[in-house]
Structure formats: structure tokens, C-alpha cells
Amino acid sequence: MPAKSKFVRKSERELVTTHTFDAPRELVWKAWTDPKLIPKWWGPSRYLTVVDKMDVRPGGRWRFVQRDAEGNEFGFHGEYREVEPPKRLVGTFEYEGIRATSSSRLRPSRKSVARRS
């Protein structure tokens, strides 16, 4: 499911990344909400991705951990804010190695994912 990507710098501190997929919206939705599928596409393929927590509902939390060949771990976590299968998924995203937060909006009807950082 290769994506076309677009990057727009909205300001000095805000970047919007949009990925458009050539796939049915149900498949895009499932890729983002099925914990069995996350490790197949999340992050660089050289890392092993483990779903530590994934509670796909408003207020639910998620956490993924990536491990490199040397055993270093990189954590990511967030909270689901809006969940409307298969139309809309809005949540936060935070890399545990730095203090920064972004939000993601999945709009499978348009087969796109936008991340605002």
C-alpha cells in the first residue's frame, strides 16, 4: 500500500504531513487499528516493533516500542481522541525520547493520513 506524501510547513513550529494511499479505506483503517498489523508497517523495517498497548476508543491509550539490532528501545505513545470506524481516527503521538507532541487524523474516506506536528 505505497503512499504519496506531501509536506507543508505551516509555520516555524508546525509541519503537516499528508500520506495518500491507493487502497480501500477499510484496509487503511484496519492497518491503523489492528495491533497485529502495526508491526508490519510501523517505522523503519530494520527495527522490530512491539505493540505494548492499543485501546482504540476515545480516551484509549496506545504505546509501541521499537527495538534495534543492538537491543536499544524507542518508545512512542499517545491517546485516541476521536474514533469513527472506518471514517475518522484522531489522536496524539509522542516520541518518548524528546518532549514534543503531534496529532494525527486518519480520514480513510479520502484514503489519507495527516499528521500535524
C-alpha positions as CSV (number, residue, x, y, z in Angstrom):
1,M,0.0,0.0,0.0
2,P,2.5,2.6,-1.1
3,A,1.6,6.2,-0.3
4,K,2.0,9.6,-2.0
5,S,3.3,12.0,0.6
6,K,3.0,15.8,0.9
7,F,4.8,18.0,3.5
8,V,3.7,21.6,4.2
9,R,5.4,23.9,6.7
10,K,2.5,25.9,8.2
11,S,4.8,28.0,10.5
12,E,8.2,27.9,12.1
13,R,6.8,25.3,14.6
14,E,4.2,23.5,12.7
15,L,4.5,20.9,9.9
16,V,1.7,19.0,8.3
17,T,2.4,15.7,6.6
18,T,-0.2,14.0,4.4
19,H,0.0,10.5,3.1
20,T,-2.5,9.3,0.4
21,F,-2.8,5.6,-0.1
22,D,-4.0,3.7,-3.1
23,A,-6.1,1.3,-1.1
24,P,-9.7,0.8,0.1
25,R,-10.5,2.9,3.2
26,E,-11.4,-0.3,5.2
27,L,-7.8,-1.6,4.6
28,V,-6.3,1.7,5.6
29,W,-8.4,1.8,8.8
30,K,-7.5,-1.8,9.6
31,A,-3.8,-1.1,9.1
32,W,-4.0,1.7,11.8
33,T,-6.3,-0.1,14.2
34,D,-5.4,-3.8,14.2
35,P,-2.5,-4.5,16.7
36,K,-1.4,-7.5,14.6
37,L,-0.8,-5.2,11.5
38,I,1.1,-2.3,13.2
39,P,4.4,-4.2,13.4
40,K,4.2,-4.9,9.6
41,W,4.4,-1.2,8.7
42,W,5.3,1.0,11.7
43,G,8.7,2.7,11.3
44,P,11.9,1.5,9.6
45,S,11.9,-2.2,8.7
46,R,15.3,-2.7,10.4
47,Y,13.5,-2.3,13.8
48,L,11.2,-4.8,15.5
49,T,8.0,-3.1,16.5
50,V,6.0,-4.4,19.5
51,V,2.5,-3.2,20.4
52,D,2.7,-2.7,24.1
53,K,-0.8,-1.2,24.5
54,M,-3.6,-0.4,21.9
55,D,-7.1,0.6,23.2
56,V,-8.8,2.0,20.1
57,R,-11.6,4.1,21.6
58,P,-12.0,7.7,22.6
59,G,-9.7,8.3,25.6
60,G,-7.9,5.0,25.0
61,R,-4.2,4.8,25.1
62,W,-1.6,3.3,22.7
63,R,2.1,2.5,23.1
64,F,4.5,0.9,20.6
65,V,8.1,0.1,21.2
66,Q,10.8,-0.4,18.5
67,R,14.0,-2.4,19.1
68,D,17.1,-2.2,17.0
69,A,19.7,-4.9,16.5
70,E,21.7,-3.8,19.5
71,G,18.7,-4.0,21.8
72,N,18.1,-0.3,22.1
73,E,14.4,0.6,22.6
74,F,12.5,3.6,21.3
75,G,9.0,4.2,22.7
76,F,6.1,6.0,21.2
77,H,2.7,6.6,22.8
78,G,-0.5,8.6,22.5
79,E,-4.2,8.8,23.2
80,Y,-7.1,8.3,20.8
81,R,-9.3,11.4,20.8
82,E,-11.9,10.5,18.1
83,V,-12.8,7.1,16.7
84,E,-15.4,6.7,14.0
85,P,-14.8,3.4,12.1
86,P,-13.9,3.5,9.3
87,K,-14.1,7.2,8.7
88,R,-12.0,9.1,11.3
89,L,-9.3,8.4,13.8
90,V,-7.8,11.3,15.7
91,G,-5.2,11.0,18.3
92,T,-1.9,12.3,19.8
93,F,1.6,11.0,19.1
94,E,4.7,11.4,21.3
95,Y,8.2,10.0,20.8
96,E,9.4,9.2,24.3
97,G,13.0,10.3,23.5
98,I,12.1,14.0,23.1
99,R,9.5,16.4,24.5
100,A,7.2,17.0,21.5
101,T,3.7,16.1,20.7
102,S,1.8,15.9,17.4
103,S,-1.7,14.8,16.4
104,S,-2.8,12.5,13.6
105,R,-6.0,12.4,11.7
106,L,-6.9,9.4,9.7
107,R,-9.5,10.1,7.0
108,P,-9.9,6.8,5.2
109,S,-12.8,8.2,3.1
110,R,-10.1,10.2,1.4
111,K,-7.6,7.4,1.9
112,S,-5.2,9.9,3.6
113,V,-3.5,10.3,6.9
114,A,-2.4,13.8,8.0
115,R,0.0,14.4,10.9
116,R,0.3,17.9,12.4
117,S,3.5,18.4,14.4
